[in-house]
């Protein structure tokens, strides 16, 4: 670790009433709403187009089909979440979802139709065909296209691209803005605001295999954690069962809709196996399918199983899954003729900033929506295709709640704070890339799909060893991301060690029953020692 006195100039950032950090579905919907009430600044690291939302393939679940209703969507959501979901949040999601989707359609979103009617499809754990899609398997891309266009046209929305939000500004117990670092110059920018809405997405990059973009490094979770915000349910990380497995390429998501349309899973010997694990076979909940694949891989000492869609016919496959077909072809796999090698990959965080149904967090002035938030809608396991809807519904609600907050603090009030930020000695990690890779390997092997008390304790021991390296005031995007990843990884590991039962996506081999002590309790973690989950016992469940 090298340390030097900061010569980085502090510069005031653009003036705004509201700060939105992140440019996925939740952030864009929040910004569009807030712009009716004041000036909005959208801060995004890298490009505004690099969000998980834009790559979402499968679709968006919404009860608009004549054969469907919101009560069925509600009960499917609660059931998929293993009864740990919060009913008020799930009710808001399913009841307000249709309005938000109809609004998107009015704004120009082109969802796929058959014979002039919307083409609803079915995914795992849904009791009805309720998943809307766009361009076959480019749903997130189409929704982002429309929201971006609308945000670009609004005179009161300003963009602050290629700025890494380093930390939240907390003044007298209230969030009053953020500190950002220019990725180009390293300048520190102070961004005061009446309210901050965090929509920074998840943290899939803490795992060696993930379907997430490189941006998903848990930045919002980590900066909120450092500001004393309560994080909840961090042990619940969803692993998508089917990501393309090729040793030389990053995992590429193969939508659950492929199984919804009749695709089957086969083990290394070519045998179908899901009937041995669940009566719904390929359409079982994601956590069950992912662990079934994991078991088959372990039994055959293989690094993958196969997804077979060859029987669906070339014409159907190329029309229904054009992006997946073209991508696999680039890797020399023709999915119309060959089985696709697949294995599970980290996909979605149910946990995040503890948030109410209006996006409010435990820090006044700070709101959260989308994957960074934990409003309880997903419980212990997210129902397929509920995430895009969640971003829309709760991005809108967070904006509605944020608009009534006190005005932006005067710059003079923040001057001393700014001086302190600019004067901090700047450190640098010796080899951030090596540290990042070591962390991802550790989390994949010790805190992955199947966990034990021993593996979690080993992970915590290693994470503690890295802690001193990330205490300095780091300045580059790469270093800051690694710091955030290590802090989020620690929260996940501590919560997983505390939950001595198996529930939803959290599976403890040493506590396989779902009925552990206080199983319906949500794990909560905060930076100070007063609220940190710690295991009650170390004994093995009998």
VOGU-3710 file (C-alpha; in Angstrom, 3 decimals, decimal comma):
1> xxxxxxxxxx> 0,000/0,000/0,000  1,502/3,342/-1,034  0,374/6,632/0,538  0,843/10,192/-0,658  -0,533/13,588/0,214  -3,426/14,436/-2,079  -2,716/17,068/-4,700  -6,078/16,297/-6,288  -8,013/19,520/-6,774  -11,483/19,707/-5,279
11> xxxxxxxxxx> -14,050/21,186/-7,641  -17,734/21,863/-7,086  -19,949/19,715/-9,339  -23,066/20,786/-11,218  -25,907/22,319/-9,190  -28,908/20,015/-8,695  -31,835/19,488/-6,357  -31,822/15,705/-6,656  -29,007/13,254/-7,198  -29,666/9,892/-8,898
21> xxxxxxxxxx> -26,690/7,528/-8,797  -26,961/4,866/-11,517  -28,649/4,787/-14,931  -30,531/1,476/-15,104  -34,321/1,076/-15,117  -34,820/2,286/-11,526  -32,527/5,310/-11,900  -34,019/6,497/-15,183  -37,610/6,109/-13,971  -36,758/8,002/-10,757
31> xxxxxxxxxx> -35,017/10,811/-12,678  -37,931/11,257/-15,104  -40,328/11,621/-12,174  -38,076/13,931/-10,131  -37,502/16,267/-13,087  -41,070/17,523/-12,654  -40,101/18,957/-9,266  -36,532/20,211/-9,664  -33,145/19,821/-11,308  -31,862/16,254/-11,470
41> xxxxxxxxxx> -28,279/15,073/-11,872  -27,724/11,450/-12,973  -24,249/10,283/-11,960  -22,885/7,155/-13,592  -19,508/5,472/-13,625  -18,319/4,623/-17,118  -21,010/4,875/-19,785  -24,697/5,453/-19,075  -25,400/2,375/-21,217  -23,524/-0,043/-18,949
51> xxxxxxxxxx> -26,208/-1,341/-16,586  -27,515/-4,837/-15,854  -30,951/-3,593/-16,941  -29,875/-3,115/-20,540  -28,790/-6,767/-20,804  -31,933/-8,244/-19,195  -33,195/-10,848/-21,671  -36,117/-12,823/-20,323  -38,769/-10,169/-19,867  -40,880/-8,269/-17,394
61> xxxxxxxxxx> -43,565/-9,987/-15,328  -46,872/-8,104/-15,086  -50,496/-9,176/-14,600  -51,970/-7,757/-17,832  -53,060/-11,016/-19,437  -56,847/-11,656/-19,468  -56,270/-15,038/-17,765  -54,158/-13,479/-15,004  -54,753/-11,215/-12,033  -52,642/-9,318/-9,489
71> xxxxxxxxxx> -53,557/-11,709/-6,650  -52,042/-14,646/-8,534  -48,893/-12,618/-9,275  -48,748/-11,689/-5,587  -49,035/-15,285/-4,344  -46,434/-16,519/-6,875  -44,025/-13,794/-5,695  -44,476/-14,670/-2,001  -44,210/-18,415/-2,680  -41,004/-18,031/-4,726
81> xxxxxxxxxx> -39,549/-15,950/-1,869  -40,095/-18,881/0,528  -42,544/-16,832/2,628  -39,754/-14,454/3,694  -40,972/-11,657/1,419  -42,719/-8,588/2,807  -46,353/-8,667/1,794  -46,779/-4,877/1,649  -43,888/-4,551/-0,832  -45,073/-7,479/-2,971
91> xxxxxxxxxx> -48,590/-6,016/-3,022  -47,263/-2,638/-4,236  -45,202/-4,361/-6,941  -48,046/-6,368/-8,479  -50,757/-3,704/-8,089  -48,780/-0,742/-9,445  -46,851/-2,767/-12,041  -49,586/-2,691/-14,715  -49,809/1,138/-14,528  -46,049/1,554/-14,894
101> xxxxxxxxxx> -45,929/-0,867/-17,855  -48,906/0,771/-19,592  -47,093/4,092/-19,154  -43,986/2,644/-20,843  -46,121/1,389/-23,727  -47,619/4,892/-24,084  -44,071/6,279/-24,241  -43,238/3,955/-27,143  -41,985/0,644/-25,740  -42,530/-2,109/-28,313
111> xxxxxxxxxx> -43,310/-5,367/-26,531  -43,664/-8,422/-28,771  -47,113/-9,260/-30,132  -48,705/-12,255/-31,828  -51,799/-11,592/-33,942  -52,011/-8,023/-32,629  -52,031/-9,117/-28,953  -49,163/-9,053/-26,464  -47,215/-12,325/-26,431  -47,101/-13,373/-22,772
121> xxxxxxxxxx> -44,791/-16,248/-21,911  -44,294/-18,326/-18,781  -41,171/-18,747/-16,648  -40,256/-20,873/-13,629  -42,574/-20,644/-10,566  -45,176/-18,492/-12,401  -48,719/-19,924/-12,377  -49,748/-17,983/-15,506  -48,295/-16,683/-18,773  -47,436/-13,153/-17,629
131> xxxxxxxxxx> -43,960/-12,335/-18,907  -43,839/-9,632/-21,584  -40,778/-9,564/-23,829  -39,299/-7,325/-26,491  -37,393/-8,320/-29,659  -37,474/-11,921/-28,435  -34,770/-11,704/-25,800  -33,852/-7,997/-25,579  -36,489/-6,755/-23,130  -34,227/-4,666/-20,890
141> xxxxxxxxxx> -32,612/-3,075/-23,908  -35,978/-1,932/-25,296  -37,186/-0,562/-21,944  -33,914/1,338/-21,416  -34,106/2,723/-24,983  -37,448/4,385/-24,275  -36,525/5,638/-20,789  -33,175/7,029/-21,994  -34,861/8,856/-24,854  -37,370/10,413/-22,479
151> xxxxxxxxxx> -34,679/11,381/-19,957  -32,495/12,925/-22,702  -35,342/15,161/-23,829  -36,009/16,611/-20,388  -34,373/20,044/-19,852  -34,067/19,516/-16,082  -32,098/16,256/-16,294  -28,331/16,626/-16,472  -25,854/13,788/-16,994  -22,580/13,290/-15,175
161> xxxxxxxxxx> -21,028/10,324/-17,010  -17,669/8,725/-16,189  -17,717/9,866/-12,577  -17,275/7,319/-9,808  -19,356/8,070/-6,707  -16,850/7,575/-3,927  -18,977/8,236/-0,835  -22,206/9,759/0,405  -22,197/13,175/2,075  -23,761/12,993/5,518
171> xxxxxxxxxx> -24,365/16,268/7,390  -26,043/16,288/10,837  -27,387/12,769/10,366  -28,900/13,431/6,935  -27,702/12,480/3,451  -27,043/15,762/1,623  -25,281/14,637/-1,531  -22,228/12,666/-2,600  -18,530/12,875/-3,390  -17,555/11,761/-6,907
181> xxxxxxxxxx> -14,211/11,284/-8,624  -13,664/12,030/-12,307  -12,459/8,858/-14,038  -10,553/10,995/-16,548  -8,735/13,476/-14,285  -9,047/12,160/-10,720  -10,623/15,465/-9,640  -12,816/15,188/-6,550  -16,295/16,687/-7,062  -18,730/17,621/-4,328
191> xxxxxxxxxx> -22,359/17,061/-5,382  -24,817/18,545/-2,851  -28,511/17,631/-3,119  -31,771/17,705/-1,179  -32,076/13,939/-1,656  -30,023/11,092/-3,088  -31,562/8,075/-4,820  -29,202/5,104/-5,080  -29,926/2,871/-8,090  -26,469/1,349/-8,528
201> xxxxxxxxxx> -27,559/-2,277/-9,032  -26,082/-5,422/-7,533  -22,703/-6,941/-6,765  -22,379/-10,049/-8,948  -18,734/-9,251/-9,658  -17,715/-10,421/-6,174  -18,116/-13,944/-7,609  -15,784/-15,707/-10,036  -18,701/-16,577/-12,309  -21,453/-14,024/-12,839
211> xxxxxxxxxx> -23,935/-13,008/-15,512  -23,586/-9,359/-14,415  -21,741/-6,639/-16,298  -18,315/-5,543/-15,058  -20,022/-2,557/-13,410  -21,831/-4,648/-10,781  -19,303/-4,174/-7,974  -21,675/-3,344/-5,114  -20,757/0,355/-5,031  -24,084/1,600/-3,667
221> xxxxxxxxxx> -24,266/-1,087/-0,986  -20,706/-0,374/0,154  -20,969/3,444/0,240  -24,253/3,198/2,166  -22,682/0,694/4,576  -19,808/3,100/5,233  -22,385/5,839/5,920  -23,990/3,698/8,634  -27,022/2,494/6,647  -28,546/-0,870/7,594
231> xxxxxxxxxx> -28,110/-3,626/4,970  -30,590/-6,508/5,033  -30,787/-10,115/3,773  -27,277/-10,029/2,292  -26,954/-13,833/2,446  -29,548/-14,253/-0,311  -27,691/-14,238/-3,631  -29,499/-15,781/-6,587  -27,435/-17,996/-8,879  -28,911/-18,276/-12,358
241> xxxxxxxxxx> -28,941/-21,962/-13,294  -27,980/-21,584/-16,943  -25,066/-19,429/-18,017  -22,985/-20,410/-21,043  -19,931/-22,343/-19,880  -16,806/-21,904/-21,970  -13,396/-21,888/-20,243  -12,102/-18,959/-22,282  -15,095/-16,593/-22,123  -17,101/-14,842/-19,392
251> xxxxxxxxxx> -20,489/-16,396/-18,544  -23,323/-15,341/-20,827  -26,870/-15,634/-19,514  -29,165/-18,128/-21,232  -32,646/-16,904/-20,383  -34,986/-19,001/-18,262  -37,476/-18,503/-21,108  -35,481/-21,130/-23,044  -36,700/-23,701/-20,528  -40,111/-22,025/-20,485
261> xxxxxxxxxx> -40,389/-22,723/-24,219  -39,483/-26,397/-23,774  -35,688/-26,562/-23,413  -34,424/-29,484/-21,282  -31,358/-30,007/-19,088  -29,093/-33,015/-19,628  -26,094/-34,236/-17,612  -22,724/-35,199/-19,031  -24,120/-38,619/-20,057  -26,952/-36,932/-21,970
271> xxxxxxxxxx> -29,646/-37,995/-19,490  -32,425/-35,620/-18,403  -32,301/-35,277/-14,608  -34,662/-32,566/-13,293  -37,501/-35,057/-12,577  -35,364/-36,440/-9,726  -35,239/-33,034/-8,031  -38,658/-31,388/-8,467  -42,086/-32,223/-9,932  -42,041/-29,026/-12,025
281> xxxxxxxxxx> -38,825/-30,342/-13,675  -37,192/-27,581/-15,799  -39,724/-25,009/-14,546  -38,865/-25,437/-10,856  -37,752/-22,311/-8,926  -34,284/-21,075/-9,833  -32,594/-22,007/-6,546  -33,719/-25,638/-6,925  -32,649/-25,861/-10,592  -29,254/-24,293/-9,808
291> xxxxxxxxxx> -28,536/-26,738/-6,969  -29,737/-29,690/-9,089  -27,210/-28,709/-11,771  -24,532/-28,275/-9,077  -25,264/-31,809/-7,785  -25,077/-33,319/-11,283  -21,778/-31,539/-11,931  -20,363/-32,831/-8,622  -21,558/-36,396/-9,280  -19,920/-36,516/-12,709
301> xxxxxxxxxx> -16,939/-34,296/-11,797  -17,868/-32,092/-14,697  -17,684/-28,297/-14,951  -21,047/-28,050/-16,708  -24,261/-29,768/-17,825  -26,136/-29,178/-21,099  -29,199/-27,193/-22,115  -30,899/-28,784/-25,128  -33,275/-26,759/-27,329  -32,526/-28,545/-30,621
311> xxxxxxxxxx> -35,992/-30,166/-30,714  -37,702/-26,737/-30,810  -36,741/-26,201/-34,478  -34,370/-23,738/-36,137  -37,026/-21,244/-37,291  -38,559/-20,935/-33,834  -35,199/-20,637/-32,035  -33,734/-17,934/-34,304  -36,898/-15,836/-34,067  -37,573/-16,305/-30,344
321> xxxxxxxxxx> -33,955/-16,064/-29,114  -32,062/-14,008/-31,715  -29,499/-12,489/-29,304  -28,704/-15,824/-27,657  -28,503/-17,578/-31,051  -26,081/-14,980/-32,470  -23,928/-14,854/-29,331  -23,531/-18,623/-29,089  -22,717/-18,756/-32,806  -19,837/-16,334/-32,162
331> xxxxxxxxxx> -18,467/-18,972/-29,781  -18,919/-21,648/-32,468  -22,028/-23,203/-30,876  -25,082/-23,566/-33,122  -27,874/-23,945/-30,550  -30,281/-25,190/-33,257  -28,068/-28,270/-33,732  -25,931/-28,626/-30,573  -26,499/-28,908/-26,831  -25,271/-25,814/-24,990
341> xxxxxxxxxx> -22,759/-26,260/-22,122  -24,154/-24,421/-19,072  -23,400/-23,970/-15,383  -24,779/-21,713/-12,624  -23,505/-18,142/-12,199  -24,129/-15,413/-9,619  -27,024/-13,383/-10,963  -29,074/-11,262/-8,559  -28,909/-9,873/-5,004  -32,133/-10,088/-3,012
351> xxxxxxxxxx> -30,346/-8,258/-0,183  -29,259/-4,622/-0,113  -30,096/-1,372/1,662  -33,010/-1,944/4,026  -35,771/0,084/2,367  -39,470/0,747/2,869  -42,125/0,731/0,158  -41,248/4,334/-0,725  -37,554/3,576/-1,098  -36,685/5,195/2,241
361> xxxxxxxxxx> -33,558/3,831/3,951  -32,365/4,117/7,550  -30,492/7,334/6,625  -32,801/10,365/6,185  -32,440/11,891/2,724  -31,212/8,631/1,155  -33,510/6,472/-0,971  -32,813/3,218/-2,810  -34,552/1,381/-5,653  -33,825/-1,621/-7,846
371> xxxxxxxxxx> -31,291/-4,315/-7,041  -29,288/-2,164/-4,596  -32,355/-2,004/-2,325  -33,902/-4,658/-0,109  -37,548/-3,695/0,282  -38,412/-7,337/0,944  -40,309/-7,903/-2,301  -38,134/-10,892/-3,300  -37,807/-12,610/0,077  -35,271/-15,441/-0,040
381> xxxxxxxxxx> -35,514/-15,960/-3,805  -36,610/-13,617/-6,611  -39,457/-14,720/-8,867  -38,244/-14,716/-12,483  -38,720/-11,416/-14,379  -39,862/-9,429/-11,319  -36,682/-7,322/-11,266  -37,373/-4,970/-14,196  -40,852/-4,356/-12,794  -39,359/-3,676/-9,349
391> xxxxxxxxxx> -37,017/-1,049/-10,816  -39,903/0,759/-12,522  -42,350/0,650/-9,619  -39,964/1,530/-6,798  -37,900/4,012/-8,847  -41,138/5,938/-9,339  -42,147/5,641/-5,669  -38,721/6,713/-4,368  -38,906/9,828/-6,553  -42,380/10,642/-5,230
401> xxxxxxxxxx> -41,096/10,388/-1,651  -37,871/12,346/-2,294  -39,522/15,406/-3,819  -40,837/16,685/-0,476  -37,469/16,920/1,292  -35,800/20,158/2,521  -33,903/22,188/-0,102  -30,296/21,685/-1,130  -27,751/22,760/1,521  -25,884/26,001/0,853
411> xxxxxxxxxx> -22,399/25,428/-0,553  -20,988/27,440/2,354  -22,321/24,819/4,768  -20,369/22,159/2,923  -17,125/24,077/2,458  -15,314/22,638/5,485  -16,496/19,153/4,556  -15,181/19,642/1,023  -11,824/20,831/2,299  -11,526/17,749/4,495
421> xxxxxxxxxx> -12,389/15,423/1,583  -9,840/17,089/-0,696  -7,080/17,048/1,939  -7,236/13,342/2,764  -4,014/11,460/2,022  -4,568/9,326/-1,062  -3,587/5,665/-1,017  -3,315/3,092/-3,783  -3,613/-0,690/-3,797  -0,431/-2,489/-4,815
431> xxxxxxxxxx> -2,183/-4,780/-7,300  -5,934/-4,210/-7,467  -6,400/-6,705/-10,308  -4,763/-9,524/-8,366  -6,790/-8,663/-5,254  -10,015/-8,570/-7,267  -9,341/-12,007/-8,785  -8,420/-13,511/-5,401  -11,628/-12,167/-3,873  -13,805/-13,523/-6,691
441> xxxxxxxxxx> -12,194/-16,963/-6,402  -12,622/-16,958/-2,603  -16,312/-16,045/-2,769  -17,046/-18,589/-5,509  -15,446/-21,479/-3,610  -16,349/-20,571/0,005  -19,553/-18,463/-0,145  -21,170/-19,786/-3,340  -24,182/-21,940/-4,121  -23,466/-24,424/-1,318
451> xxxxxxxxxx> -22,019/-23,145/1,964  -20,833/-24,585/5,278  -19,896/-22,987/8,584  -16,262/-23,950/7,988  -16,127/-22,488/4,473  -17,699/-19,242/5,671  -15,275/-18,899/8,594  -12,357/-19,474/6,189  -13,728/-16,744/3,908  -14,121/-14,282/6,804
461> xxxxxxxxxx> -10,561/-14,957/7,947  -9,205/-14,078/4,506  -11,459/-11,032/4,129  -10,154/-9,745/7,485  -6,578/-10,062/6,218  -7,414/-7,796/3,278  -9,147/-5,203/5,440  -6,076/-3,048/6,253  -5,354/-2,596/2,537  -8,677/-0,882/1,840
471> xxxxxxxxxx> -8,736/1,598/4,737  -6,876/4,394/2,907  -8,616/7,087/0,854  -8,405/5,367/-2,546  -8,790/7,385/-5,727  -8,887/5,311/-8,916  -11,990/3,519/-10,146  -10,261/0,149/-10,037  -9,111/0,574/-6,415  -12,458/1,958/-5,272
481> xxxxxxxxxx> -14,331/-0,940/-6,862  -12,122/-3,492/-5,109  -12,705/-1,774/-1,758  -16,466/-1,895/-2,347  -16,355/-5,539/-3,437  -14,442/-6,613/-0,313  -16,829/-4,763/1,997  -19,942/-6,219/0,332  -18,364/-9,698/0,323  -17,825/-9,414/4,067
491> xxxxxxxxxx> -21,475/-8,471/4,624  -22,648/-11,452/2,534  -20,340/-13,842/4,396  -21,260/-12,627/7,895  -24,990/-12,856/7,125  -24,546/-16,352/5,619  -22,681/-17,517/8,727  -25,442/-16,116/10,954  -28,308/-17,878/9,112  -28,067/-21,421/10,431
501> xxxxxxxxxx> -30,736/-22,862/8,182  -31,261/-23,280/4,440  -33,806/-21,027/2,816  -34,288/-20,013/-0,820  -30,971/-19,188/-2,434  -29,062/-19,618/0,848  -28,063/-23,265/1,274  -26,024/-24,472/4,264  -24,850/-28,057/3,873  -24,407/-28,235/7,664
511> xxxxxxxxxx> -27,942/-26,875/8,269  -30,011/-28,281/5,373  -33,422/-27,776/7,013  -35,370/-24,607/6,246  -36,797/-24,491/9,778  -33,855/-23,123/11,716  -34,194/-20,919/14,785  -36,076/-17,697/13,952  -36,044/-18,610/10,260  -38,471/-15,817/9,405
521> xxxxxxxxxx> -36,098/-13,175/10,813  -34,315/-10,902/8,342  -30,554/-10,566/8,796  -29,425/-6,984/9,352  -25,934/-5,560/9,357  -24,528/-2,115/10,039  -20,993/-0,785/10,217  -21,010/-0,317/13,994  -20,833/-3,390/16,215  -24,315/-2,816/17,650
531> xxxxxxxxxx> -25,946/-4,412/14,623  -23,883/-7,244/13,209  -25,215/-10,753/12,696  -23,295/-13,350/14,659  -24,006/-17,075/14,757  -25,758/-18,294/17,899  -24,157/-21,740/17,823  -21,471/-23,668/16,051  -23,058/-27,083/16,459  -24,170/-29,153/13,534
541> xx> -27,938/-29,478/13,071  -29,135/-32,907/14,146
//
